[in-house]
Amino acid sequence: MDYETLREINPKLIYASITGYGQTGPYSNRAGYDVMVEAEMGLMHITGARGGDPVKVGVAVTDLTTGLYTSNAIMAALLARVRTGMGQHIDACLSDCQVATLANIASSALISGEKDTGRWGTAHRELFGVLCDRLGHPEWKTDPRFVTNSDRVKNRGEIDGLIEEKVKQKTTQEWLEILEGSGMPYAAVNDVQGTLNHSHGKLSSR
C-alpha cells in the first residue's frame, strides 16, 4: 500500500504519511513517541525552570504540530492538484516538525554558531518601560542596573525579585485591570476549568 504502488492506480492520489524520524536516515526505523522526540530534538532542553531539569510540554505538542503541518500540506497538495491534475506524496515526521518549531531559538543558534542559553522558565523580554510605569515604579527605568536589556539580563535576579515583591501586593484580577490597555502583553495563568469558562471564549457553553 505504498505511494508508488497506489499512484500507478490513481495518479491524482494525495498520500500523506507521518513517521517518527522520516523514511530514510539512521533513526528511520525507530518508533516515534512525542516525549522522545521532544528530548532528542531540542524542545525539552529549552523547557523548564532556569537551573532546573529539562521537562516535557504538558500536552503532546510535537504530535499536535506534526498533525497541523501535515494537514496544511494536504490542503496545499489539493490546491496543486486543481492546477496540475496530479497528486503527491506528503512525507511528514515528528523529528522534522519539532526542529521547525524551535523557530527563533534555532535561527539564533544557526546565525551565531554558539550554544543556546537553555531554559528560562517563563522569563521573556519585556516592554520594560511600560511595565515599570504600570507597576508604579518609573524610577526602575533609570536605575543603572536596569537601563538596557543587557543590564537587566545581568541583574535578572534583582529585577525579578523586585517585580515579584510588587505583584504579590494585589490580586491577579487587580493587576489585569491595571495592565489593561497598556499595549504590553500580559495574561493570567488559568487552570483548565478557568480556560473552558474564560470570558473571551466561553468554550464550555459551545
Secondary structure by P-SEA (a helix, b strand, c coil): ccaaaaaaaccccbbbbbcccccccccccbbbbaaaaaaacccccccccccccccccccaaaaaaaaaaaaaaaaaaaaaaaaccbbbbbbbcaaaaaaaacaaaaaaaaaaccccccccccccccaaaaaaaaacccccccccccccaaaaaaaaaaaaaaaaaaaacccaaaaaaaaccccbbbbccccaaaaaaccccccccc
